[in-house]
Amino acid sequence: MKGVFYGVGVGPGDPDLITLKGYRALQEADVICSPKPAADKEGVALAVARQLLPQPKPVLELPFPMTRDKAKLETCWNDAARRITALLEQGQKVAFVTLGDPGLYSTYTYLCRKVRQAGAYQIVTIPGVASFAACAAEARLPLAEGDEKLAIIPTVKDLQAVRAALQNFENVVLMKISRRYGELVNILKELGLHDRAVYASRCGLAGGFVKHNLTEPESEPGDYLSLLIVKKNKHGCD
């Protein structure tokens, strides 16, 4: 009998924010599978999962370099899928852990597709608390109210798309901002929205914080696990 491939969103970093279904999947899994960002560094999602397991389990760390080279990524996804399907063929239950939600800018999306293409394996995707939801809660901000619109924009490449979203949506979440923070603050100032933005870094993790004053972009934040929430109608929950 073939095994089961789980995609488990472990939330933004606080182990208390994993869902009960996700927690049960980790308990039932024979192998915990995790993306490995660097040769000498453990992934954050794996560190979260370890806190939820009463006993250590076998771990399969899969290298996924931080690159936009499609050929290199394709090679990594194919290799990872081969290693996972080998375990599934043995009847193993494999839980791939990912920060936030597995369906939102996650390596799991590509890996799931490769596993599905490789054979008739049972795949169970378990949603998780997205980072922006946790950051909004930490900042005591509603993400959207009434008929307001919400846009979620990655800022890796196209800042014109960011500008358009800020002009056309009442609420905007800007993700993957670490390399473009200074540019983003300048756009917010230009549009008169710098006092309507909140910077959140490492919510749910050690050293996490929320910053409400974005008037000084010189001290540019650089943490990968950071984002901006912009609300034109900035009313908190206080």
C-alpha positions as CSV (number, residue, x, y, z in Angstrom):
1,M,0.0,0.0,0.0
2,K,1.3,3.4,-1.0
3,G,1.9,6.1,1.6
4,V,0.4,9.6,2.0
5,F,1.9,12.9,1.2
6,Y,0.9,15.7,3.6
7,G,1.5,19.4,3.0
8,V,1.3,21.0,6.4
9,G,1.2,24.7,7.0
10,V,2.7,25.2,10.5
11,G,1.7,28.9,10.7
12,P,4.0,32.0,10.9
13,G,6.3,30.6,13.6
14,D,4.4,30.4,16.9
15,P,3.9,26.6,17.4
16,D,0.6,27.4,19.1
17,L,-0.8,28.6,15.8
18,I,-0.8,25.3,13.9
19,T,-4.2,23.8,13.3
20,L,-5.3,20.7,15.1
21,K,-5.4,18.8,11.7
22,G,-1.9,19.9,11.0
23,Y,-0.8,18.8,14.4
24,R,-2.4,15.4,14.0
25,A,-0.7,15.0,10.6
26,L,2.7,15.6,12.2
27,Q,2.0,13.0,14.9
28,E,0.9,10.4,12.3
29,A,3.8,11.0,9.9
30,D,6.6,8.6,9.6
31,V,8.9,11.2,8.1
32,I,9.0,15.0,8.4
33,C,10.1,16.6,5.2
34,S,11.3,20.2,5.1
35,P,12.9,22.7,2.7
36,K,16.5,23.5,3.6
37,P,17.5,27.1,2.6
38,A,21.2,26.6,3.2
39,A,23.7,23.8,3.8
40,D,24.5,24.9,7.3
41,K,21.0,26.2,8.3
42,E,17.8,24.4,9.4
43,G,14.6,25.7,8.0
44,V,12.3,27.7,10.3
45,A,9.3,25.4,9.5
46,L,11.2,22.4,10.6
47,A,12.2,24.2,13.8
48,V,8.6,24.9,14.5
49,A,7.6,21.2,13.8
50,R,10.3,19.9,16.2
51,Q,8.6,21.8,19.0
52,L,5.4,20.0,18.3
53,L,6.8,16.5,18.3
54,P,7.1,14.7,21.7
55,Q,9.6,12.2,20.2
56,P,12.1,12.9,17.4
57,K,11.2,11.5,13.9
58,P,13.2,10.9,10.8
59,V,13.7,14.1,8.9
60,L,14.2,14.6,5.2
61,E,15.7,18.0,4.4
62,L,15.4,19.1,0.8
63,P,17.7,21.8,-0.6
64,F,15.9,24.6,-2.3
65,P,18.3,27.4,-3.2
66,M,17.1,31.0,-3.1
67,T,17.3,31.6,-6.8
68,R,15.0,32.6,-9.6
69,D,16.8,30.4,-12.1
70,K,14.0,28.2,-13.4
71,A,16.3,25.4,-14.6
72,K,18.0,25.1,-11.2
73,L,14.6,25.1,-9.4
74,E,13.2,22.5,-11.8
75,T,16.1,20.2,-11.0
76,C,15.6,20.7,-7.3
77,W,11.8,20.1,-7.5
78,N,12.3,16.9,-9.6
79,D,15.0,15.6,-7.2
80,A,12.9,16.3,-4.2
81,A,9.8,14.6,-5.7
82,R,11.9,11.5,-6.5
83,R,13.0,11.3,-2.9
84,I,9.5,11.8,-1.5
85,T,7.9,9.3,-3.9
86,A,10.5,6.7,-3.0
87,L,9.2,6.9,0.6
88,L,5.6,6.9,-0.5
89,E,6.2,3.7,-2.5
90,Q,7.4,2.1,0.8
91,G,4.1,3.0,2.4
92,Q,5.5,5.9,4.4
93,K,3.5,8.9,5.5
94,V,5.5,12.0,4.6
95,A,4.6,15.4,6.1
96,F,6.2,18.4,4.2
97,V,6.2,21.4,6.6
98,T,6.0,24.9,5.4
99,L,5.6,28.3,7.1
100,G,2.3,30.0,6.8
101,D,-0.2,28.5,4.4
102,P,1.0,25.8,1.9
103,G,-1.0,27.4,-0.9
104,L,0.5,30.9,-0.6
105,Y,3.9,31.5,-2.2
106,S,5.1,28.2,-0.9
107,T,7.6,25.7,-2.3
108,Y,5.1,23.0,-1.5
109,T,2.9,24.1,-4.4
110,Y,5.6,23.1,-7.0
111,L,6.5,20.0,-5.1
112,C,2.9,18.8,-4.8
113,R,2.5,19.2,-8.5
114,K,5.6,17.1,-9.2
115,V,4.5,14.3,-6.8
116,R,1.0,14.3,-8.4
117,Q,2.6,13.9,-11.8
118,A,4.8,11.1,-10.6
119,G,1.9,8.7,-9.7
120,A,-1.5,8.1,-8.1
121,Y,-0.4,9.1,-4.6
122,Q,-2.7,10.3,-1.9
123,I,-2.0,13.9,-1.2
124,V,-3.5,15.9,1.7
125,T,-3.0,19.6,1.9
126,I,-3.6,21.2,5.3
127,P,-3.9,25.0,5.4
128,G,-2.2,27.1,8.0
129,V,-2.3,30.6,9.5
130,A,-0.8,32.9,6.9
131,S,1.9,35.3,8.1
132,F,0.0,38.4,7.2
133,A,-3.0,37.3,9.3
134,A,-0.7,36.8,12.3
135,C,1.0,40.1,11.7
136,A,-2.3,41.9,11.4
137,A,-3.4,40.4,14.7
138,E,-0.2,41.4,16.4
139,A,-0.6,44.9,15.1
140,R,-4.3,44.9,16.2
141,L,-5.4,45.8,12.7
142,P,-8.4,44.3,10.8
143,L,-7.2,43.2,7.3
144,A,-10.5,44.3,5.7
145,E,-13.9,45.6,6.8
146,G,-17.3,45.8,5.1
147,D,-16.9,46.1,1.3
148,E,-13.2,47.0,1.4
149,K,-10.9,45.1,-1.0
150,L,-7.7,43.4,0.1
151,A,-4.7,42.9,-2.2
152,I,-1.7,40.6,-1.5
153,I,1.3,41.5,-3.6
154,P,4.9,40.0,-3.7
155,T,7.4,42.8,-4.2
156,V,10.3,40.8,-5.7
157,K,10.1,42.3,-9.2
158,D,7.4,44.7,-10.3
159,L,7.0,47.8,-8.1
160,Q,4.5,49.3,-10.6
161,A,2.1,46.5,-9.6
162,V,2.7,47.6,-6.0
163,R,1.9,51.2,-6.9
164,A,-1.3,50.2,-8.7
165,A,-2.5,48.1,-5.8
166,L,-1.9,50.9,-3.3
167,Q,-3.9,53.2,-5.5
168,N,-6.8,50.9,-6.2
169,F,-7.2,48.8,-2.9
170,E,-8.2,50.0,0.5
171,N,-6.0,47.3,2.1
172,V,-2.7,46.0,0.8
173,V,-0.3,43.3,2.1
174,L,3.2,43.6,0.6
175,M,5.2,40.4,1.0
176,K,8.9,39.5,0.2
177,I,9.9,43.1,1.0
178,S,13.3,42.7,2.5
179,R,15.3,43.8,-0.5
180,R,13.0,46.6,-1.6
181,Y,12.0,48.1,1.7
182,G,13.6,51.5,1.1
183,E,12.0,51.8,-2.3
184,L,8.6,50.8,-0.9
185,V,8.8,53.4,1.9
186,N,9.5,56.0,-0.7
187,I,6.5,55.0,-2.8
188,L,4.3,55.1,0.4
189,K,5.6,58.6,1.1
190,E,4.9,59.7,-2.5
191,L,1.3,58.4,-2.2
192,G,0.8,59.9,1.3
193,L,0.4,56.4,2.8
194,H,3.5,56.1,5.0
195,D,1.5,56.9,8.1
196,R,-1.0,54.2,7.1
197,A,1.5,51.4,6.9
198,V,2.8,48.9,9.5
199,Y,6.0,46.9,9.2
200,A,6.0,43.5,10.8
201,S,9.0,41.2,11.2
202,R,9.3,37.6,12.4
203,C,5.8,37.6,13.9
204,G,5.5,34.6,16.2
205,L,9.3,34.1,16.4
206,A,12.0,35.3,18.8
207,G,12.9,38.9,18.1
208,G,9.6,39.6,16.3
209,F,8.3,43.1,16.3
210,V,5.8,45.5,14.7
211,K,6.7,49.1,13.7
212,H,4.1,51.7,13.0
213,N,6.3,54.6,12.1
214,L,7.8,54.3,8.6
215,T,9.2,57.8,8.2
216,E,12.9,56.8,8.4
217,P,13.8,54.2,5.7
218,E,17.6,54.7,6.3
219,S,17.7,51.9,8.9
220,E,16.5,49.5,6.2
221,P,15.1,46.2,7.6
222,G,16.5,43.1,5.9
223,D,14.8,40.1,7.4
224,Y,13.3,37.8,4.9
225,L,10.4,37.1,7.2
226,S,8.9,40.6,7.0
227,L,6.0,42.3,5.4
228,L,4.1,45.6,5.2
229,I,0.4,46.1,5.8
230,V,-1.1,49.3,4.3
231,K,-4.6,50.4,5.3
232,K,-6.0,53.6,3.9
233,N,-8.7,53.5,6.6
234,K,-6.4,52.7,9.5
235,H,-8.7,51.8,12.3
236,G,-7.3,49.3,14.8
237,C,-9.0,47.0,17.3
238,D,-8.0,49.0,20.4
